[in-house]
Amino acid sequence: AACVSAVESALHGLDGVESATVSLMGKSGQVSFDSRLVDVPTIVAKVVAMGYQADLQAAEGFNSADAAGSFGKEAAGWLRRFLGSLIFTLPVFLLSMVFKHLPSMSGGLHTEVIPGLSVNVFVCALLTTPVQFYFGYPFHRGTYHSLQRCNFNMDVLVTLGTFAAYGYSVVFIIVAIATKGEEGANNEQFETAAMLITFICLGKFLETSAKGKASKAITKLLTLQPPTALQLETC
């Protein structure tokens, strides 16, 4: 994975680091270093500066069961983020793609709050803003750290795509208000930004859940390993 390669390359760039290996499935890493040139806090700080969480492992290490539990917590976090985002996104989708096309509702939705700004657009902007900035925050934070390393990953694509749709919509709101609805009215695409973030949160939940199940399967396989073995020597 690109993130594994990025972390390993960054650690190898530290003076005193002799080797560094990172396990994505194990959610752990091993670093050999010269303590006269670099210390553990510096190594941990380097990983954290790249936008990842890092802590010094206990003496007994970080086993597969710990990794499975960690994936489970991460999956639960993504599920909460998806469900929270869905609460805001579903009304935006219905307002933008369904209700405004119904004759019985279109009249009320096109009522102007102020000249150039309809009820439909105002509510969509209000509901999309927390999705864009709060529920999409992990992707935007990842983009910030990726750009610091001049490394373009999926987070950058998510941020560019959602901010393009969100910014496009905000610009047309400003134009519509400035011209009192003569230009730019009802050209907003807030549902695009909201739905992108919501579906990607769902994808992250499914991805993390799959990794957790894989870690559990590996843990079960390791428990089948016999503690001792006999070697038979024949003449």
KOLSE-821172 format. One record per residue: residue number from 0; residue in three letters; x, y, z of N, C-alpha, C in turn. Coordinates in nm, 4 decimals. Last residue first. Layout:
<sites>
   i  aa    neast   nnorth      nup   caeast  canorth     caup    ceast   cnorth      cup
 NUM ALA        X        Y        Z        X        Y        Z        X        Y        Z
...
</sites>
This chain:
<sites>
   i  aa    neast   nnorth      nup   caeast  canorth     caup    ceast   cnorth      cup
 234 CYS   1.7713  -4.3532   1.0215   1.9054  -4.3930   0.9769   1.9135  -4.3856   0.8244
 233 THR   1.5826  -4.0630   1.1084   1.5933  -4.2021   1.0661   1.7332  -4.2288   1.0157
 232 GLU   1.4395  -3.8622   1.3489   1.5571  -3.8856   1.2671   1.5669  -4.0357   1.2332
 231 LEU   1.1779  -3.6468   1.3943   1.2166  -3.7866   1.3918   1.3361  -3.8033   1.2970
 230 GLN   1.1058  -3.3902   1.6059   1.1713  -3.4222   1.4799   1.2219  -3.5655   1.4863
 229 LEU   0.8123  -3.2560   1.7365   0.9154  -3.3593   1.7487   0.9732  -3.3863   1.6099
 228 ALA   0.7140  -2.9419   1.8727   0.7162  -3.0365   1.7618   0.8319  -3.1361   1.7837
 227 THR   0.4893  -2.7220   2.0490   0.6118  -2.8002   2.0393   0.6018  -2.8963   1.9211
 226 PRO   0.2539  -2.5819   2.0036   0.3604  -2.5171   2.0809   0.4943  -2.5900   2.0703
 225 PRO   0.1073  -2.5737   1.6741   0.1419  -2.6488   1.7959   0.2574  -2.5813   1.8703
 224 GLN  -0.1258  -2.3432   1.5574   0.0162  -2.3809   1.5549   0.0527  -2.4547   1.6835
 223 LEU  -0.3741  -2.2481   1.5879  -0.3630  -2.3889   1.5491  -0.2189  -2.4367   1.5466
 222 THR  -0.3474  -1.9819   1.6286  -0.3762  -2.0631   1.7470  -0.3670  -2.2121   1.7159
 221 LEU  -0.3158  -1.8897   1.3703  -0.1976  -1.8940   1.4561  -0.2210  -1.9780   1.5809
 220 LEU  -0.5787  -1.8982   1.2817  -0.4803  -1.9873   1.2207  -0.3573  -2.0008   1.3088
 219 LYS  -0.6898  -1.6950   1.4348  -0.7358  -1.8319   1.4547  -0.6374  -1.9328   1.3954
 218 THR  -0.5534  -1.4741   1.3248  -0.5363  -1.5075   1.4672  -0.5779  -1.6518   1.4943
 217 ILE  -0.6541  -1.4745   1.0667  -0.5113  -1.5015   1.0872  -0.4849  -1.5420   1.2313
 216 ALA  -0.9185  -1.4074   1.1237  -0.8893  -1.5368   1.0611  -0.7430  -1.5744   1.0796
 215 LYS  -0.8833  -1.1505   1.2262  -0.9372  -1.2562   1.3125  -0.9070  -1.3943   1.2562
 214 SER  -0.7916  -1.0238   0.9954  -0.7038  -1.0332   1.1124  -0.7515  -1.1413   1.2085
 213 ALA  -1.0209  -1.0407   0.8361  -0.8982  -1.1082   0.7924  -0.8020  -1.1257   0.9092
 212 LYS  -1.1935  -0.8790   0.9809  -1.2252  -1.0216   0.9668  -1.1020  -1.1005   0.9235
 211 GLY  -1.0609  -0.6334   0.9485  -1.0774  -0.6912   1.0819  -1.1075  -0.8390   1.0765
 210 LYS  -1.0850  -0.5965   0.6741  -0.9513  -0.6129   0.7323  -0.9599  -0.6750   0.8711
 209 ALA  -1.3621  -0.5650   0.6606  -1.2990  -0.6784   0.5921  -1.1596  -0.7039   0.6482
 208 SER  -1.3911  -0.3251   0.8021  -1.4542  -0.4478   0.8534  -1.3905  -0.5711   0.7908
 207 THR  -1.2596  -0.1507   0.6302  -1.2028  -0.1764   0.7627  -1.2617  -0.3017   0.8242
 206 GLU  -1.4368  -0.1594   0.4085  -1.2954  -0.1951   0.3944  -1.2346  -0.2332   0.5294
 205 LEU  -1.6765  -0.0660   0.5175  -1.6703  -0.2014   0.4617  -1.5260  -0.2495   0.4496
 204 PHE  -1.5943   0.1941   0.5920  -1.6468   0.1006   0.6922  -1.6362  -0.0431   0.6423
 203 LYS  -1.5261   0.3008   0.3450  -1.4215   0.2866   0.4472  -1.4660   0.1902   0.5571
 202 GLY  -1.7811   0.3017   0.2244  -1.6733   0.2200   0.1694  -1.5616   0.1968   0.2695
 201 LEU  -1.9093   0.4912   0.3837  -1.9591   0.3533   0.3807  -1.8510   0.2598   0.3285
 200 CYS  -1.7562   0.7115   0.3119  -1.7568   0.6671   0.4523  -1.8078   0.5236   0.4620
 199 ILE  -1.8348   0.7243   0.0482  -1.6955   0.6887   0.0773  -1.6807   0.6486   0.2237
 198 PHE  -2.1017   0.8013   0.0725  -2.0702   0.6709   0.0133  -1.9261   0.6292   0.0420
 197 THR  -2.0654   1.0582   0.1918  -2.1432   0.9532   0.2582  -2.1081   0.8149   0.2041
 196 ILE  -1.9184   1.2003   0.0005  -1.8616   1.1764   0.1340  -1.9342   1.0622   0.2031
 195 LEU  -2.1033   1.1964  -0.2160  -1.9675   1.1433  -0.2291  -1.9101   1.1080  -0.0924
 194 MET  -2.3273   1.3282  -0.1112  -2.3370   1.1860  -0.1440  -2.1999   1.1231  -0.1609
 193 ALA  -2.2307   1.5926  -0.0781  -2.2819   1.5165   0.0355  -2.2827   1.3664   0.0069
 192 ALA  -2.1572   1.6673  -0.3409  -2.0575   1.6663  -0.2327  -2.1036   1.5783  -0.1173
 191 THR  -2.4092   1.6412  -0.4700  -2.2909   1.5687  -0.5174  -2.1868   1.5567  -0.4074
 190 GLU  -2.5843   1.8162  -0.3490  -2.6056   1.6725  -0.3288  -2.4848   1.5910  -0.3731
 189 PHE  -2.5110   2.0668  -0.4405  -2.4742   2.0276  -0.3047  -2.4874   1.8773  -0.2837
 188 GLN  -2.5081   2.2176  -0.6789  -2.4845   2.0722  -0.6817  -2.4427   2.0221  -0.5434
 187 GLU  -2.7114   2.4780  -0.8248  -2.6274   2.4241  -0.7185  -2.6196   2.2717  -0.7278
 186 ASN  -2.8685   2.6322  -0.9821  -2.7609   2.5578  -1.0485  -2.6687   2.4889  -0.9477
 185 ASN  -3.0647   2.8112  -0.8914  -3.0954   2.6681  -0.9019  -2.9937   2.5895  -0.9846
 184 ALA  -2.9339   3.0979  -1.0586  -3.0320   3.0397  -0.9663  -3.0544   2.8915  -0.9971
 183 GLY  -2.7626   3.2300  -1.2356  -2.7086   3.1315  -1.1419  -2.8077   3.0655  -1.0495
 182 GLU  -2.9361   3.5387  -1.2626  -2.8278   3.4528  -1.3078  -2.7916   3.3535  -1.1978
 181 GLU  -3.1553   3.6478  -1.1337  -3.1517   3.6550  -1.2796  -3.0442   3.5635  -1.3384
 180 GLY  -3.1522   3.6542  -0.8584  -3.2103   3.5383  -0.9252  -3.2074   3.5419  -1.0758
 179 LYS  -3.0167   3.8855  -0.7887  -3.1560   3.8676  -0.7477  -3.2262   3.7600  -0.8306
 178 THR  -2.7505   3.8920  -0.8260  -2.8328   3.9313  -0.9418  -2.9822   3.9154  -0.9146
 177 ALA  -2.6620   3.8062  -0.5767  -2.6135   3.9352  -0.6280  -2.6993   3.9853  -0.7437
 176 ILE  -2.7816   3.5558  -0.5611  -2.8225   3.6607  -0.4667  -2.7829   3.7985  -0.5198
 175 ALA  -2.6445   3.4242  -0.7685  -2.7903   3.4345  -0.7715  -2.8399   3.5451  -0.6786
 174 VAL  -2.3772   3.4401  -0.6815  -2.4163   3.5036  -0.8090  -2.5678   3.5255  -0.8122
 173 ILE  -2.3953   3.2872  -0.4464  -2.3523   3.4279  -0.4399  -2.3954   3.5028  -0.5654
 172 ILE  -2.4689   3.0413  -0.5575  -2.5573   3.1070  -0.4603  -2.5245   3.2561  -0.4533
 171 PHE  -2.2469   2.9861  -0.7133  -2.3735   3.0138  -0.7803  -2.4762   3.0747  -0.6852
 170 VAL  -2.0577   2.9426  -0.5081  -2.0375   3.0513  -0.6051  -2.1689   3.0867  -0.6740
 169 VAL  -2.1642   2.7146  -0.3869  -2.1574   2.8396  -0.3111  -2.1415   2.9589  -0.4055
 168 SER  -2.1280   2.5258  -0.5929  -2.2622   2.5598  -0.5462  -2.2637   2.6925  -0.4712
 167 TYR  -1.8490   2.5160  -0.6128  -1.9302   2.5503  -0.7308  -2.0681   2.5977  -0.6867
 166 GLY  -1.7876   2.4175  -0.3567  -1.7483   2.5527  -0.3953  -1.8265   2.6035  -0.5153
 165 TYR  -1.8978   2.1564  -0.3792  -1.9448   2.2482  -0.2749  -1.9115   2.3930  -0.3128
 164 ALA  -1.7545   2.0496  -0.5966  -1.9007   2.0564  -0.6014  -1.9545   2.1576  -0.5006
 163 ALA  -1.4925   2.0834  -0.4973  -1.5289   2.1363  -0.6287  -1.6807   2.1534  -0.6381
 162 PHE  -1.4992   1.9430  -0.2607  -1.4880   2.0886  -0.2525  -1.5183   2.1539  -0.3877
 161 THR  -1.5181   1.6823  -0.3662  -1.6264   1.7366  -0.2838  -1.6196   1.8886  -0.2733
 160 GLY  -1.2771   1.6554  -0.5190  -1.4093   1.6321  -0.5772  -1.5212   1.6982  -0.4979
 159 LEU  -1.0724   1.7127  -0.3338  -1.0872   1.7921  -0.4557  -1.2280   1.7782  -0.5144
 158 THR  -1.1202   1.5121  -0.1386  -1.1259   1.6541  -0.1034  -1.1466   1.7409  -0.2267
 157 VAL  -1.0833   1.2783  -0.2909  -1.2102   1.3036  -0.2220  -1.2251   1.4520  -0.1911
 156 LEU  -0.8177   1.3087  -0.3753  -0.9256   1.2998  -0.4740  -1.0607   1.3307  -0.4110
 155 VAL  -0.6864   1.3034  -0.1281  -0.6762   1.4230  -0.2135  -0.7886   1.4238  -0.3159
 154 ASP  -0.7413   1.0442  -0.0461  -0.7930   1.1572   0.0315  -0.7911   1.2856  -0.0508
 153 MET  -0.5945   0.8881  -0.2227  -0.7387   0.8932  -0.2372  -0.7991   1.0107  -0.1604
 152 ASN  -0.2972   1.0926  -0.2796  -0.3667   0.9663  -0.2553  -0.5174   0.9850  -0.2691
 151 PHE   0.0055   1.2272  -0.3572  -0.1366   1.2379  -0.3886  -0.2028   1.1011  -0.3734
 150 ASN   0.2530   1.3922  -0.1869   0.2052   1.2580  -0.2193   0.0541   1.2644  -0.2393
 149 CYS   0.3939   1.5943  -0.0647   0.3837   1.5917  -0.2123   0.3431   1.4527  -0.2610
 148 ARG   0.3697   1.6088   0.2002   0.4699   1.5138   0.1526   0.4753   1.5075   0.0004
 147 GLN   0.1624   1.7878   0.2157   0.2889   1.8240   0.2802   0.4024   1.7344   0.2322
 146 LEU  -0.0356   1.6415   0.0996   0.0219   1.7513   0.0223   0.1520   1.8007   0.0843
 145 SER  -0.0929   1.4684   0.3130  -0.0420   1.4148   0.1863   0.0250   1.5243   0.1034
 144 HIS  -0.1943   1.6390   0.5073  -0.0677   1.5704   0.5334  -0.0076   1.5136   0.4042
 143 TYR  -0.4286   1.7209   0.3709  -0.3307   1.8194   0.4198  -0.1947   1.7539   0.4407
 142 THR  -0.5635   1.4798   0.3319  -0.5169   1.5574   0.2169  -0.4089   1.6561   0.2578
 141 GLY  -0.6295   1.4101   0.5924  -0.5364   1.3260   0.5174  -0.4804   1.3982   0.3965
 140 ARG  -0.8141   1.6130   0.6390  -0.6911   1.6071   0.7198  -0.5864   1.5222   0.6490
 139 HIS  -1.0092   1.5395   0.4575  -0.9427   1.6687   0.4410  -0.8122   1.6744   0.5209
 138 PHE  -1.0877   1.2939   0.5652  -1.0309   1.2990   0.4301  -0.9551   1.4300   0.4074
 137 PRO  -1.1881   1.3672   0.8181  -1.0740   1.2738   0.8064  -1.0082   1.2762   0.6694
 136 TYR  -1.4097   1.5473   0.7454  -1.2841   1.5963   0.8022  -1.1686   1.4971   0.7927
 135 GLY  -1.6591   1.4836   0.6604  -1.5514   1.4676   0.5644  -1.4154   1.5084   0.6176
 134 PHE  -1.8109   1.5540   0.8771  -1.8023   1.4114   0.8434  -1.6931   1.3845   0.7397
 133 TYR  -1.7470   1.8403   0.8659  -1.7326   1.7558   0.9859  -1.7153   1.6092   0.9486
 132 PHE  -1.7691   1.9497   0.6053  -1.6610   1.9927   0.6935  -1.6421   1.9041   0.8170
 131 GLN  -1.9790   1.8177   0.4646  -1.8545   1.8550   0.3986  -1.7418   1.8784   0.4975
 130 VAL  -2.1796   1.7918   0.6568  -2.1272   1.6723   0.5893  -1.9900   1.7029   0.5305
 129 PRO  -2.2344   2.0573   0.7270  -2.1736   1.9671   0.8262  -2.1180   1.8392   0.7641
 128 THR  -2.3327   2.1442   0.4591  -2.2154   2.2030   0.5240  -2.1557   2.1139   0.6329
 127 THR  -2.5738   2.0270   0.3843  -2.4492   1.9770   0.3252  -2.3261   2.0263   0.3991
 126 LEU  -2.7750   2.1700   0.5142  -2.7547   2.0292   0.5479  -2.6212   1.9754   0.4961
 125 LEU  -2.7548   2.4254   0.3972  -2.7490   2.4108   0.5429  -2.7167   2.2670   0.5827
 124 ALA  -2.7935   2.3711   0.1286  -2.6660   2.4279   0.1728  -2.6475   2.4076   0.3227
 123 CYS  -3.0598   2.2795   0.1406  -2.9539   2.1910   0.0927  -2.8158   2.2405   0.1377
 122 VAL  -3.1901   2.5125   0.2285  -3.1910   2.3924   0.3138  -3.0803   2.2960   0.2718
 121 PHE  -3.1411   2.6829   0.0056  -3.0985   2.7208   0.1409  -3.0895   2.5988   0.2321
 120 VAL  -3.2651   2.5513  -0.2061  -3.1196   2.5711  -0.2079  -3.0688   2.6025  -0.0669
 119 ASN  -3.5369   2.5600  -0.1166  -3.4713   2.4338  -0.1517  -3.3191   2.4465  -0.1446
 118 VAL  -3.5924   2.8331  -0.0924  -3.5952   2.7472   0.0269  -3.5188   2.6185   0.0012
 117 SER  -3.3659   3.0339  -0.2946  -3.4897   2.9612  -0.2669  -3.4774   2.8771  -0.1413
 116 LEU  -3.2407   3.3374  -0.3582  -3.2120   3.2189  -0.2751  -3.3423   3.1517  -0.2365
 115 GLY  -3.3236   3.5621  -0.4973  -3.2159   3.4821  -0.5551  -3.1835   3.3553  -0.4783
 114 PRO  -3.4283   3.7420  -0.2183  -3.4214   3.7402  -0.3653  -3.2991   3.6644  -0.4173
 113 ILE  -3.4675   3.4960   0.0408  -3.4309   3.6311   0.0001  -3.4226   3.6289  -0.1518
 112 VAL  -3.6293   3.2724   0.0045  -3.5993   3.3209   0.1400  -3.5598   3.4681   0.1311
 111 GLU  -3.8755   3.1991  -0.2313  -3.7487   3.2652  -0.2039  -3.7395   3.3106  -0.0584
 110 THR  -3.9961   2.8803  -0.3207  -4.0225   3.0077  -0.2536  -3.8903   3.0704  -0.2112
 109 HIS  -3.9502   2.6341  -0.4126  -3.8926   2.7431  -0.4906  -3.9281   2.8810  -0.4348
 108 LEU  -4.0941   2.4740  -0.2422  -3.9484   2.4658  -0.2366  -3.8815   2.5795  -0.3129
 107 GLY  -4.3594   2.5302  -0.3164  -4.3104   2.5708  -0.1848  -4.1585   2.5710  -0.1767
 106 GLY  -4.3600   2.4192  -0.5787  -4.3942   2.5589  -0.5530  -4.3393   2.6087  -0.4211
 105 SER  -4.3000   2.1480  -0.5540  -4.2033   2.2371  -0.6171  -4.2317   2.3839  -0.5880
 104 MET  -4.5017   1.9875  -0.4578  -4.4039   2.0405  -0.3627  -4.3121   2.1450  -0.4234
 103 SER  -4.6659   1.9039  -0.6624  -4.7295   1.9388  -0.5359  -4.6340   2.0039  -0.4366
 102 PRO  -4.4912   1.8335  -0.8690  -4.5726   1.9554  -0.8803  -4.6324   2.0007  -0.7480
 101 LEU  -4.1662   1.7342  -0.8058  -4.3056   1.7006  -0.7814  -4.3897   1.8277  -0.7860
 100 HIS  -3.9087   1.8133  -0.8163  -3.9697   1.7775  -0.9440  -4.1167   1.7377  -0.9285
  99 LYS  -3.8264   1.8468  -0.5613  -3.8390   1.9694  -0.6417  -3.9004   1.9423  -0.7798
  98 PHE  -3.8097   1.5805  -0.4639  -3.9187   1.6687  -0.4236  -3.9366   1.7897  -0.5151
  97 VAL  -3.5724   1.4639  -0.6047  -3.7092   1.4100  -0.6051  -3.8137   1.5188  -0.5828
  96 MET  -3.3220   1.5826  -0.5902  -3.3479   1.4886  -0.6990  -3.4938   1.4423  -0.7087
  95 SER  -3.3090   1.7598  -0.3733  -3.2450   1.7947  -0.5001  -3.2926   1.7087  -0.6167
  94 LEU  -3.4492   1.6401  -0.1631  -3.4824   1.7767  -0.2034  -3.4306   1.8090  -0.3431
  93 LEU  -3.3202   1.3899  -0.1505  -3.4636   1.3968  -0.1794  -3.5039   1.5362  -0.2274
  92 PHE  -3.0553   1.4686  -0.0855  -3.0842   1.3919  -0.2080  -3.2308   1.4044  -0.2469
  91 VAL  -3.0989   1.5927   0.1604  -3.0425   1.6696   0.0493  -3.0719   1.6003  -0.0829
  90 PRO  -3.1950   1.3784   0.3186  -3.2848   1.4902   0.2848  -3.2334   1.5747   0.1684
  89 LEU  -2.9480   1.2205   0.3109  -3.0742   1.1708   0.2554  -3.1737   1.2831   0.2267
  88 THR  -2.7490   1.3666   0.4475  -2.7424   1.3507   0.3023  -2.8749   1.3072   0.2421
  87 PHE  -2.7953   1.3593   0.7216  -2.7964   1.4882   0.6529  -2.8093   1.4717   0.5009
  86 ILE  -2.7839   1.0859   0.7704  -2.8964   1.1624   0.8240  -2.9092   1.2973   0.7534
  85 LEU  -2.5353   1.0148   0.6676  -2.6562   0.9742   0.5953  -2.7787   1.0528   0.6416
  84 SER  -2.3591   1.1014   0.8628  -2.3600   1.1699   0.7339  -2.4880   1.1385   0.6565
  83 GLY  -2.4190   0.9120   1.0596  -2.4384   1.0543   1.0858  -2.4467   1.1333   0.9569
  82 LEU  -2.3444   0.6769   0.9268  -2.4841   0.6952   0.9666  -2.5141   0.8427   0.9950
  81 PHE  -2.0645   0.7262   0.8922  -2.1529   0.7031   0.7776  -2.2989   0.7310   0.8138
  80 ARG  -1.9769   0.7469   1.1566  -1.9603   0.8615   1.0664  -2.0517   0.8475   0.9440
  79 ARG  -2.0352   0.4918   1.2504  -2.1006   0.6081   1.3113  -2.0931   0.7298   1.2192
  78 LEU  -1.8609   0.3505   1.0820  -2.0046   0.3256   1.0753  -2.0815   0.4431   1.1354
  77 TRP  -1.6122   0.4405   1.1642  -1.6563   0.4724   1.0284  -1.8061   0.4497   1.0132
  76 GLY  -1.6119   0.3307   1.4246  -1.6023   0.4751   1.4048  -1.6505   0.5178   1.2675
  75 ALA  -1.6166   0.0604   1.3686  -1.7295   0.1192   1.4412  -1.7306   0.2711   1.4250
  74 ALA  -1.3665   0.0350   1.2489  -1.4861   0.0102   1.1690  -1.6088   0.0717   1.2354
  73 GLU  -1.2027   0.0847   1.4707  -1.1980   0.1755   1.3560  -1.3219   0.1598   1.2690
  72 LYS  -1.2651  -0.1347   1.6293  -1.2943   0.0001   1.6780  -1.2965   0.1003   1.5635
  71 GLY  -1.1701  -0.3397   1.4592  -1.3100  -0.3358   1.5004  -1.3508  -0.1980   1.5498
  70 PHE  -0.8990  -0.2873   1.4442  -0.9795  -0.2737   1.3229  -1.1277  -0.2652   1.3569
  69 SER  -0.8369  -0.3518   1.7098  -0.8164  -0.2156   1.6609  -0.8968  -0.1891   1.5348
  68 GLY  -0.8889  -0.6255   1.7120  -0.9665  -0.5367   1.7974  -0.9560  -0.3919   1.7528
  67 ALA  -0.6903  -0.7074   1.5333  -0.8311  -0.7305   1.5004  -0.9211  -0.6403   1.5824
  66 ALA  -0.4613  -0.6343   1.6787  -0.4877  -0.5717   1.5489  -0.6343  -0.5882   1.5101
  65 ASP  -0.4821  -0.8077   1.8957  -0.4866  -0.6635   1.9176  -0.5200  -0.5900   1.7885
  64 ALA  -0.4495  -1.0470   1.7604  -0.5756  -1.0211   1.8294  -0.5918  -0.8721   1.8571
  63 SER  -0.1866  -1.0310   1.6742  -0.2939  -1.0270   1.5751  -0.4290  -0.9986   1.6387
  62 ASN  -0.0029  -0.8167   1.9058  -0.0340  -0.9402   1.8351  -0.1530  -0.9239   1.7413
  61 PHE   0.2549  -0.6357   1.9881   0.1199  -0.6098   1.9381   0.0817  -0.7279   1.8521
  60 GLY   0.4609  -0.6765   2.2869   0.4335  -0.6579   2.1448   0.2857  -0.6418   2.1150
  59 GLU   0.5482  -0.6860   2.5404   0.5022  -0.8131   2.4843   0.4608  -0.8001   2.3384
  58 ALA   0.6101  -0.4207   2.5939   0.7201  -0.5165   2.5799   0.6755  -0.6468   2.5146
  57 ALA   0.3971  -0.2102   2.3909   0.4407  -0.2704   2.5165   0.5452  -0.3774   2.4889
  56 GLN   0.4886   0.0391   2.1486   0.4264  -0.0856   2.1893   0.4816  -0.1330   2.3226
  55 LEU   0.4240   0.3793   2.1237   0.5247   0.2784   2.1540   0.4556   0.1541   2.2059
  54 ASP   0.2086   0.4883   1.8598   0.2404   0.4757   2.0017   0.3459   0.3675   2.0177
  53 ALA   0.0500   0.6856   1.6182   0.1628   0.5982   1.6530   0.1864   0.6035   1.8030
  52 GLN  -0.1538   0.7724   1.3423  -0.1396   0.7552   1.4861  -0.0267   0.6577   1.5147
  51 TYR  -0.0563   0.9954   1.0740  -0.0956   0.8643   1.1261  -0.0804   0.8620   1.2776
  50 GLY   0.0493   1.2258   0.9660  -0.0959   1.2125   0.9730  -0.1457   1.0787   1.0224
  49 MET   0.3130   1.2705   0.9828   0.2636   1.2286   0.8520   0.1126   1.2081   0.8500
  48 ALA   0.3557   1.3132   1.2482   0.3621   1.4294   1.1592   0.3117   1.3978   1.0190
  47 VAL   0.3595   1.0519   1.3409   0.2439   1.1365   1.3726   0.2390   1.2578   1.2796
  46 VAL   0.6121   0.9756   1.2506   0.4933   0.9063   1.1998   0.3690   0.9923   1.2224
  45 LYS   0.7709   1.1500   1.4013   0.7792   1.1508   1.2539   0.6554   1.0858   1.1928
  44 ALA   0.7178   1.0770   1.6620   0.6770   1.2101   1.6152   0.6785   1.2191   1.4634
  43 VAL   0.8438   0.8288   1.6698   0.6981   0.8361   1.6844   0.6465   0.9695   1.6310
  42 ILE   1.1099   0.9153   1.6443   1.0528   0.8233   1.5455   0.9001   0.8300   1.5488
  41 THR   1.1379   1.0730   1.8728   1.1576   1.1340   1.7407   1.0961   1.0482   1.6320
  40 PRO   1.0999   0.8852   2.0808   1.0042   0.9958   2.0604   1.0166   1.0626   1.9240
  39 VAL   1.3346   0.7170   2.0381   1.1991   0.6690   2.0099   1.0990   0.7841   1.9926
  38 ASP   1.6129   0.8920   1.8756   1.5448   0.8259   1.9876   1.4012   0.7906   1.9484
  37 VAL   1.9286   0.8838   1.7054   1.7850   0.9115   1.7056   1.7212   0.8359   1.8218
  36 LEU   2.1962   0.8375   1.7619   2.1604   0.9371   1.6609   2.0129   0.9756   1.6625
  35 ARG   2.2209   0.6453   1.9498   2.3084   0.7613   1.9647   2.2705   0.8734   1.8675
  34 SER   2.0601   0.4365   1.8764   2.0096   0.5250   1.9817   2.0983   0.6472   2.0036
  33 ASP   1.9972   0.3439   1.5619   2.1120   0.3736   1.6476   2.0676   0.4772   1.7500
  32 PHE   1.7323   0.1058   1.4974   1.7963   0.2368   1.4908   1.9146   0.2459   1.5865
  31 SER   1.4646  -0.0556   1.3468   1.5982  -0.0737   1.4044   1.6730   0.0578   1.3882
  30 VAL   1.1246  -0.0932   1.3928   1.2296  -0.0010   1.3505   1.3586  -0.0367   1.4236
  29 GLN   0.8182  -0.2191   1.2889   0.9420  -0.2465   1.3611   1.0524  -0.1584   1.3031
  28 GLY   0.4629  -0.1709   1.3363   0.5873  -0.1536   1.2634   0.7064  -0.1837   1.3518
  27 SER   0.1132  -0.2369   1.2789   0.2313  -0.2224   1.3633   0.3537  -0.2033   1.2739
  26 LYS  -0.1152  -0.3577   1.1726  -0.1219  -0.2230   1.2293  -0.0056  -0.1980   1.3244
  25 GLY  -0.1214  -0.5890   1.0307  -0.0889  -0.5989   1.1721  -0.0980  -0.4675   1.2465
  24 MET  -0.1773  -0.4914   0.7787  -0.2735  -0.5809   0.8424  -0.2491  -0.5922   0.9921
  23 LEU   0.0558  -0.3359   0.7385  -0.0771  -0.2756   0.7320  -0.1803  -0.3617   0.8024
  22 SER   0.3582  -0.3105   0.8894   0.2573  -0.4098   0.8512   0.1202  -0.3445   0.8550
  21 VAL   0.6738  -0.1844   0.8062   0.5389  -0.1549   0.8540   0.4439  -0.2610   0.8023
  20 THR   1.0110  -0.1506   0.8934   0.9090  -0.2298   0.8241   0.7738  -0.2031   0.8885
  19 ALA   1.3279  -0.0182   0.8671   1.1910   0.0090   0.9130   1.0941  -0.0720   0.8284
  18 SER   1.6691   0.0256   0.9690   1.5658  -0.0448   0.8926   1.4301  -0.0123   0.9525
  17 GLU   1.8198   0.2340   1.0822   1.8855   0.1337   0.9993   1.7865   0.0553   0.9140
  16 VAL   1.8297   0.5650   1.1624   1.7372   0.4535   1.1379   1.8014   0.3576   1.0390
  15 GLY   2.0114   0.7715   1.1636   2.0209   0.6706   1.2684   1.9284   0.5529   1.2504
  14 ASP   1.8078   1.0201   1.0340   1.9453   0.9806   1.0674   1.9447   0.8813   1.1826
  13 LEU   1.5272   0.9288   0.8407   1.5792   0.9798   0.9673   1.7226   0.9322   0.9888
  12 GLY   1.4434   0.7957   0.6172   1.5063   0.9252   0.5981   1.5623   0.9866   0.7248
  11 HIS   1.3095   0.5792   0.7034   1.4447   0.5558   0.6527   1.5193   0.6873   0.6328
  10 LEU   1.0689   0.7067   0.7556   1.1502   0.6586   0.8681   1.2939   0.6323   0.8238
   9 ALA   0.9790   0.7565   0.4958   1.0019   0.8678   0.5871   1.0910   0.8263   0.7040
   8 SER   0.9531   0.4977   0.3973   1.0484   0.5903   0.3341   1.0813   0.7065   0.4270
   7 GLU   0.7486   0.3986   0.5633   0.8814   0.3367   0.5637   0.9866   0.4299   0.5047
   6 VAL   0.5380   0.5692   0.4878   0.5876   0.5681   0.6262   0.7281   0.5091   0.6325
   5 ALA   0.5099   0.5050   0.2145   0.5378   0.6429   0.2562   0.5963   0.6472   0.3963
   4 SER   0.4464   0.2327   0.2175   0.5693   0.2774   0.1530   0.6079   0.4173   0.1976
   3 VAL   0.1987   0.2497   0.3468   0.3086   0.1723   0.4055   0.4413   0.2186   0.3483
   2 CYS   0.0486   0.3993   0.1656   0.0743   0.4549   0.2991   0.1893   0.3816   0.3679
   1 ALA   0.0311   0.2326  -0.0551   0.1075   0.3569  -0.0661   0.1414   0.4131   0.0701
   0 ALA   0.0839  -0.1194   0.0000   0.0000   0.0000   0.0000   0.0875   0.1244   0.0000
</sites>
